[in-house]
Every structure is written in structure tokens, then in C-alpha cells.
Amino acid sequence: MQLDECRLLADRRGVEVLHTFRENDTSAKGPRPEFDKLLKLVERGGIDVILVWRTERLYRYNRDLVRLIDTLGIDGGVDVYGARSGDLELDTPQGRMVAQMVGATSQMEQEVKGENVSAQARRRAMQGRYIPGGLRRFGYEQRVNPETERPAGPYRLVPDEADAIMWGYRHVLGGGTLYAVTREWRERGHRGPTGAEFTPTAVREVLMRPMNAGIATYRDQDVGDLDPDVVPPLIDRETFEAVYAILTDPSRKSGVGKPPTSMLAGLLWCGSCGGRMTAGVRNYGASSGRPNTRTYRCRKGHVSRDRTGLDRYIGDRVKLHLERQRDGMTRPTDDLPESITDDVIEADKLRKRIAGYQARAADFDPDDLRPILNGLREQLRAIQASITLATGKQASEALVRRGDIPTEWDAADDDERREVTKEHITRIVVNAGRPGGRGMTAFNLDAITIEWRDDGS
């Protein structure tokens, strides 16, 4: 419609259209590649007139107007005709003043509109109401309006999906990994809202979704409780906070994306260069007659170890460590520690204080507000660390409770062994072995340095 009106304007004014520039779905605040192309074309010459549907299609902010005036010049070399808003007279002081006033008015209208939209969204979030439409949230569904064929009304739980989500929370609290939850959901036949198979990343996003615990959020900030009649909660806030703390704890972060393929992934470091070691396969070639072997290798080739042997050596050390700590890993599993409840309440208060300061950011000098927010966020991180500590060593406790440690360790897969190992070891430094060393002689204490999270000597 805008192009048609501009072409009619060209016919009326007797000008020939040489180029067309479109900026559909482009924010005036961000980059404007088509606007940049227009200015460059003007600089090269050969353009006498710019046609616009309305002035705000050409510029909404005075910073763009300044660029426009600088490029067009003030000698009237290029005219600007408007189909709906009239012409821009940038070759006179009065005309430039009017253009600046129009730009300021347009900018004000955009900012007021943005504030109104934000205020409405925040009110909806605080009232526990969600905007209908978009992708369906796994575990929930909405009634479909037969007239508009769009989701509408309150959310309802999807029983089998809700059960899978609650199983995921229990499994993570019990020491399970995101990979195990992913396998379970796939085996149950569940898929994401788009029909794609679940991945650990997608599972993590579902488990970290505040609405599962009836928490209302606006711009990722906790703003209160959702109306249970609109969004029924799946789990209690304490369980959600505990799992959230586990999944966001840097020292025991569950893997997402491409699953690790080895037991010691992310834990091995080269003693020569200080770089990471990765899992791979040593190929000797068919002519050598030697079978390929799985290895851990420094990325720069300084040191390498047979993967099976190093896994066995570290596994023996971890099993001995678990035997020594067995008595401290038998806490009840039915209820979360009472200390978590106090931490959750305190975390809730901190989030609301942070949200309150952010909502009133315009009332503060940025240099004064920044340290306040940083301090509150630091307190929140400490509370989350406390929650993680209170939940204990999840994977280790789950393995110990099953019975004989060596038997359960041998029966576990690499995912579980890795999670248990990460709960007790921060990193493993692999140094060069003795010259000519083979077999287990390459895994002596002088060649392998284990840095334990606690006393693992």
C-alpha cells in the first residue's frame, strides 16, 4: 500500500522511480541497512528526489535526521516528497526546525507506546495472566476458541506430560542427569511443542521454567505468584528452587547440547601446557595389526592416556572416597532440608528487591544503581549456593543408597559416573609419564594429580 501511494505520488510530481528501499519489521532503534544504502546512493549522486509514504518511514529519531541533513546538504540538492505527510524542506532553517519537531514527536510517541506495552505486560504477569497464543508449553494446554482457532482461557495440566516433568524434578534431586531425563521422556514418547525430539537443552529449559512452580515473571524477574486458577502449579517453590540451583551451579552444571562421550569429559587438563584434554581414538592403521584404542589426549599433543585405564584408575579412587564418606550420604530423600525453605523465602525477597530497583531505574543515577544491584545479585548467588549445598551431593547419594558401592559403580553408565566424579573432583592434571612406561605404570600418583573438592587424599 505504501509503495503504491509513493508511485502515484511520483506520477503526480513527474519523477522517475529508480530505486526502492523497504524496511519491513525493522526497529528504528537498531541498525537500518536500507537507510544506510539510501544515504550512500545519495552521496554517489544521480538522485534528485526521495519519496516517502510518511516522514516517520524515513526517520523517527533525530539522530537519523542529522545524518539525512548532512548527506543531503543544506543547499537543496535533493528534495524529499511525502505522500501522506507533505514535503520536507531541509534547505531552510525553518524547514529543518519543523523536521526536528516532527522527529521529536515521533520519538516521543514510540517511547510512550513502548512504556504502555511494557506496563500492560507487567500487569498481566503480576496478575498471573499469560498472553494467549504462541507455542504450547510442554505440560500445559489451553482451550481453543472455535471462532478464532487460537488458544484462550486458563491453562490446564496435561496429565502424562505433567507426570514426566515431576519425574524429571525428582530425578535431578536424586542425583540424575539431564541426559537420563531426556532418555526417559523420549522412551515415554514425548516430544516438544514443535514435534521435535527432546534434547538435554530443551529438558533443562522446561525444568527451569518458573511457571511450573506458580511463579510470575516479567523480563526474567520474579514479580509474585501466578493465579492458580489460571496457571495450576506443577511443583512447590522449594523443589523448583533446589533444582534451579543444581542446574545453574557452575561447579556441577549438568551438560547441555552435545552429550559428552566419556567419563572424565571436562575434568582433564594437560600438565605440560595447562590446556584441556579431550577424548578421541588412536588409529594405528590396518597395516600395523594393532587395534584402535580410545584415548584422552592434550589438544596440542603433549600428553595422552589410554581412556579405559585412566577411567578405571580414577574410578577406583572415587569408589574409595565414597566408602569413606558413606555415613554422611544417607540423608532422608522424601523431604528437602528445612534450611532450603528459609533460603527460598530469602531468595524470593532478593529477586523482588532487584525487580523493584529495576522498575524504578529512571529515579536513580546509573552509577549509584549499579553497585546496589550488583550487591543484591551477589547475595542471591550466595543463597543459591546455599540451596545447592543443602541438597547434598545428589549423584553420589543416589549411588550410595542403592547398596554396595563397587557393584553399583560398575553397573552405572558414564553419565552417572561423570556426575559422581564431578561432585568430588574439581580437575585432574595429567603429567608426562615415566619414559617407556606402559600399562598401569603410566597412572602412578606422580603422573596424575587429582584436585579434590574436599579431603580426598
Protein Blocks (a to p, Z undefined) as FASTA:
>chain_A
ZZmmmmmmmmmnopacfbdcddehiafklccfklmmmmmmmmngoiabdcdfblklmpmb
fklmmmmmmmnopnopaccddfklopadfkbfklmmmmmmmmmmmmmmmmmmmmmmmmmm
mmmmmnopaceedjddehiacdddfklopaedjddddfklmmmmmmmmmmmmnopafklm
mmmmmmnopacfkopacdfklmmmmmmpmklnopaceehiaebjcdfklmccfbdfklmm
mmmmmmmmmklcccehjadfbfkgokaccfklopacddddddebjklopacddddddfkl
maccdfklmmmmmmmmmmmmmmmmmmmmmccfkbccfklmmmmmmmmmmmmmmmmmmmmm
mmpcfklmmmmmmmmmmmmmmmmmmmmmmnopfklmmmmmnopfklmmmmpcfklmmmmm
mmmpmbdcdddddehiacjllmcfklpccddfbdcZZ
